Amino acid sequence: MLPPANGMLHAMPARRTLLACLTVAALLTGCSYITGDRSAGRADGKPTRDANTSSGALQTGWMNVRNWIRVNLLALDRTSPKVVTVRFRLTNTGDASFHTGDKLSYTDYGTADWHATAVTLVDAQARKHYYPLTATDGECVCSVFDDGGDIEPGESMDFFASFTEPPGKALIVMVPNTPPFLGVPVGDKPGPVEPGEGQPVRDAAKLDLEAPKILPIVGVSRAVDGSKEEEVDDKEVEVRLSSDVLFALNKADLSPRARQVLTDVAARIDRSKAAVVKVDGYTDDTGNDAINNPLSRRRAAAVRDALTGLVTRDGVTYQVAGHGSADPVAPNTSEENRKRNRRVSVTFAR
């Protein structure tokens, strides 16, 4: 049996983390990954898996690479105030040398050394993506190795990475090219982390640290029937309602189907903590501003009026605006994209 071949998220530097709806759903509700041992004899001469090498690991997975690389998640501990550290072990169970440097590092990190900078944490409840801490000396608070971290067949190497402590009690550990380790509890083990052989000590408690890199996770989903799109981050929800579903052509009177769609939105608002709901109308780029701007404003007002009667929670106020063809969510280069741009967006705090 081969190691899992499903492609997993490889964390890369970005202004913010954008995950498709299915990926976010997997992070929030779980997805397939490998745990325990995979001991089995092989008739083709490949190495067998030794069950003892996985003992003591919180979880075990396999890198989606050509080599047979086992990933043992050893610990996720609070190692100093407001700092947690991931420790994991890579074992080469294949028959060729394995170069870990470009698997665990950003190749553009800026120094000649390799760093375990591509290992990250996800707090799914808070919708936050955490990157390893960096000290003011320019090095990460993680495993630093200058020889590429080559692991020969049958050998293992330990690695670590330290992070600002997320608020969640059970986190997702992301190791590149490996299915995510889900629901990992945070333990307590104060003191510096013992680095792997040949790696320098990087103790967050004794280093001057840069501001942590923590990015929001943005989940995007689209209804199968095209009635709405939804974007959710760590702070707010934006529901983009299709004007083609809500209104007739060039009209601002709600259709019979609109009530069902808006009832669902109202229920989301009732469950939220929002005190202010923004309702913004948009059109595509056909027509002109003299038509599109007032039409988008009237449509936003119609949605506001309907939500006022459907939302049952007290203390909610509404802000209404029409923007015409401004701020398209997709280029107006096809009818499908124009349909997406003809919308009324309802935005509120989570």
C-alpha positions in Angstrom: 0.0 0.0 0.0 1.4 3.4 -1.0 1.5 6.5 1.2 -1.5 8.7 0.8 -1.5 10.5 -2.6 -4.1 13.2 -1.9 -2.7 16.7 -2.4 -2.7 18.8 0.7 -2.4 22.5 1.3 1.2 23.7 1.3 1.4 26.9 3.3 3.0 29.8 1.3 3.5 33.4 2.3 0.5 35.5 1.3 -1.4 38.7 2.3 -4.0 36.5 3.8 -4.9 32.8 3.5 -7.7 32.0 1.1 -9.1 28.5 1.1 -11.8 27.2 -1.1 -15.0 26.2 0.7 -14.3 22.5 0.6 -10.9 23.0 2.2 -12.3 25.1 5.0 -15.0 22.5 5.6 -12.3 19.8 5.9 -10.4 21.9 8.4 -13.5 22.6 10.5 -15.1 19.2 10.4 -12.3 16.8 9.7 -10.8 15.0 6.7 -9.0 11.8 6.0 -5.5 11.3 7.4 -3.3 8.5 8.5 -2.8 7.5 12.1 -1.1 4.7 13.9 1.3 2.2 12.2 1.4 0.8 8.7 3.3 -2.3 9.4 3.2 -4.8 6.5 5.5 -7.1 4.7 6.1 -6.4 1.0 6.6 -8.9 -1.8 8.3 -6.3 -4.0 11.4 -5.8 -1.8 10.4 -2.4 -0.5 11.1 -1.8 3.2 8.6 -2.9 5.7 7.2 -0.5 8.3 8.4 -1.1 11.9 5.5 -0.5 14.3 7.9 0.4 17.1 9.1 3.6 15.3 5.6 5.1 15.7 5.3 4.5 19.4 4.9 7.6 21.5 3.7 9.8 18.6 0.5 11.7 19.0 -0.4 11.0 15.3 1.4 9.6 12.3 1.1 10.5 8.7 3.0 10.1 5.4 4.5 12.7 3.1 3.1 12.8 -0.4 6.6 12.5 -2.0 8.4 9.7 -3.9 10.3 8.5 -0.8 8.6 6.6 1.9 8.7 9.4 4.5 6.8 8.8 7.8 5.9 11.9 9.8 5.5 11.3 13.5 3.8 14.2 15.3 5.6 14.0 18.7 4.2 17.0 20.7 2.4 20.3 20.7 3.4 21.9 24.0 3.3 25.3 25.7 7.1 25.8 26.1 7.0 29.4 27.4 4.3 32.0 28.2 2.1 32.5 25.2 4.4 30.3 23.0 3.6 26.8 21.8 6.0 24.5 20.0 5.4 21.7 17.5 7.9 18.7 17.5 7.8 16.1 14.8 10.1 13.4 13.4 10.7 12.4 9.8 11.7 8.8 9.1 13.0 7.7 5.8 11.6 4.2 5.3 12.6 4.1 1.6 15.8 3.2 -0.2 17.1 6.6 -1.3 18.4 9.7 0.5 15.7 12.3 1.2 16.4 16.0 1.1 14.1 17.7 3.7 15.3 21.3 3.2 13.1 22.3 0.3 10.1 20.3 1.7 10.1 22.2 5.1 11.4 25.6 4.1 10.4 28.6 2.0 13.1 28.7 -0.6 13.0 32.5 -0.5 13.4 32.9 3.2 16.5 35.1 2.7 19.5 33.2 4.2 21.7 30.3 3.1 20.3 28.1 5.8 17.2 25.9 5.7 14.4 26.5 8.2 11.3 24.7 9.1 9.3 27.8 8.2 6.6 26.0 6.1 5.2 24.2 9.2 2.1 26.0 10.4 -0.8 25.9 12.8 -4.5 26.4 12.2 -7.0 27.4 14.8 -10.1 26.5 12.9 -12.6 27.9 15.4 -10.9 31.3 15.3 -10.2 31.0 11.6 -6.6 31.9 12.0 -3.4 30.6 10.3 -0.2 30.8 12.4 3.3 30.9 11.0 6.5 30.2 13.0 7.9 33.0 15.1 10.9 35.0 13.8 13.5 36.6 16.1 15.1 40.0 15.4 18.2 38.3 14.2 16.2 37.3 11.1 16.1 33.6 11.9 12.9 31.7 12.7 12.3 30.1 16.1 12.4 26.7 14.6 14.8 24.1 13.3 17.6 25.7 11.4 19.9 23.4 9.4 22.6 24.2 6.9 23.2 20.9 5.2 19.8 20.4 3.5 18.7 18.0 6.3 19.4 14.9 4.3 17.9 11.7 5.8 19.4 8.5 4.7 17.4 5.3 4.4 16.4 3.9 7.7 17.3 7.1 9.6 15.2 9.7 11.3 15.5 13.4 12.0 13.7 15.6 14.6 12.4 19.1 13.9 10.5 21.8 15.8 8.7 25.1 15.2 7.5 27.7 17.8 4.4 29.9 17.4 2.4 32.5 19.3 -0.1 30.5 21.2 -3.6 30.4 19.6 -6.7 30.6 21.8 -8.0 27.2 20.7 -7.5 24.1 22.8 -7.2 21.7 19.9 -5.4 22.8 16.8 -4.5 21.6 13.3 -0.8 21.0 12.6 0.2 21.5 9.0 3.4 19.8 7.7 4.0 20.4 4.0 3.1 17.5 1.6 1.4 15.7 4.5 -2.3 15.4 5.4 -3.2 17.7 8.3 -2.9 16.5 11.9 -6.4 17.3 13.3 -7.6 18.0 16.8 -4.1 18.2 18.4 -4.3 19.2 22.1 -1.9 21.6 23.6 0.2 20.2 26.4 2.6 21.8 28.9 6.3 21.3 28.8 8.2 24.5 29.9 11.7 25.1 28.9 13.8 25.2 25.7 13.2 22.7 23.0 15.9 20.2 22.5 16.9 20.7 18.8 17.7 17.9 16.4 21.3 16.8 15.9 23.4 19.6 14.4 20.7 22.3 14.9 21.1 25.4 17.1 19.0 26.0 20.2 16.2 28.5 19.4 14.5 29.4 22.7 11.6 31.8 22.3 11.9 32.8 25.9 15.5 34.2 25.4 15.1 35.7 22.0 13.8 39.2 20.9 10.8 38.4 18.7 9.4 40.1 15.7 5.6 40.6 15.5 4.0 37.2 14.9 2.6 36.4 11.4 -1.1 35.4 11.9 -3.4 35.5 8.9 -7.1 35.1 8.7 -8.6 32.1 6.9 -11.2 33.1 4.4 -13.8 30.5 3.4 -15.6 31.0 0.1 -18.7 28.9 -0.9 -21.3 29.1 -3.7 -24.8 27.7 -3.7 -25.3 25.0 -6.3 -28.4 26.8 -7.6 -26.5 30.0 -8.0 -28.7 31.9 -5.6 -25.8 33.1 -3.4 -22.1 33.1 -2.6 -20.7 33.4 0.8 -17.3 34.6 2.1 -16.4 34.1 5.8 -13.3 35.2 7.6 -12.3 35.6 11.3 -14.4 38.7 11.7 -17.4 38.9 9.4 -19.7 37.2 6.9 -20.5 38.5 3.5 -23.5 36.9 1.7 -23.8 37.8 -2.0 -27.3 37.3 -3.2 -28.0 36.9 -6.9 -30.1 39.8 -8.2 -31.3 37.4 -10.9 -32.9 35.3 -8.2 -34.2 38.2 -6.1 -35.6 40.5 -8.8 -37.0 40.6 -12.3 -34.9 42.3 -15.1 -34.4 46.0 -14.3 -36.9 45.8 -11.3 -36.5 46.3 -7.6 -39.5 44.3 -6.4 -38.6 41.1 -4.6 -39.6 37.8 -6.4 -41.5 35.0 -4.7 -38.3 33.0 -4.3 -36.5 35.9 -2.6 -38.3 35.3 0.7 -36.9 31.8 1.1 -33.3 33.1 0.3 -33.6 36.0 2.7 -35.1 33.9 5.5 -31.9 31.9 5.5 -29.9 35.1 5.7 -32.0 36.5 8.5 -31.4 33.3 10.5 -27.7 33.8 10.1 -28.0 37.4 11.3 -30.0 36.2 14.3 -27.3 33.7 15.3 -24.5 36.3 14.9 -23.4 39.1 17.3 -23.9 41.8 14.7 -25.4 45.1 15.7 -25.0 46.6 12.2 -25.9 44.9 8.9 -24.6 46.5 5.7 -26.7 46.0 2.5 -25.0 46.9 -0.7 -26.5 46.7 -4.2 -24.5 46.2 -7.4 -25.1 45.7 -11.1 -23.0 44.5 -14.0 -21.4 46.9 -16.5 -24.3 46.9 -19.1 -26.3 50.1 -19.2 -25.0 53.3 -17.6 -24.6 54.9 -14.2 -27.8 56.9 -14.5 -29.7 53.6 -14.6 -27.5 51.3 -12.6 -26.8 53.4 -9.5 -30.4 54.1 -8.5 -31.4 50.6 -9.5 -28.7 49.1 -7.2 -29.8 51.4 -4.4 -33.5 50.5 -4.7 -32.6 46.8 -4.7 -30.5 47.1 -1.6 -33.3 49.0 0.1 -35.8 46.2 -0.8 -33.6 43.6 0.8 -33.1 45.8 3.9 -36.9 46.1 4.2 -37.4 42.4 3.9 -34.7 41.6 6.4 -36.1 44.1 8.9 -39.3 41.9 9.1 -37.5 38.6 9.1 -34.7 39.2 11.7 -36.1 38.6 15.2 -33.2 39.8 17.3 -33.5 43.3 18.7 -30.9 46.0 18.4 -30.0 45.4 14.7 -29.6 48.4 12.5 -29.0 48.6 8.7 -26.8 50.6 6.4 -27.9 50.7 2.7 -25.9 51.8 -0.3 -26.1 51.3 -4.1 -22.8 51.1 -6.1 -24.0 50.4 -9.6 -21.3 48.6 -11.6 -18.5 49.4 -9.2 -16.5 46.8 -7.4 -17.2 43.7 -9.5 -16.4 40.3 -8.0 -15.5 39.0 -11.4 -14.4 40.6 -14.8 -17.4 41.5 -16.9 -16.2 39.4 -19.7 -18.9 36.7 -19.8 -22.5 36.3 -19.0 -21.6 34.0 -16.1 -19.4 36.7 -14.6 -22.0 39.4 -15.2 -24.5 37.3 -13.4 -22.2 37.1 -10.3 -21.8 40.9 -10.4 -25.5 41.5 -10.4 -25.9 41.1 -6.6 -27.0 42.4 -3.3 -24.4 41.8 -0.6 -25.4 41.5 3.1 -22.4 41.9 5.4 -22.4 41.5 9.2 -20.1 40.5 12.1 -19.8 36.8 13.0 
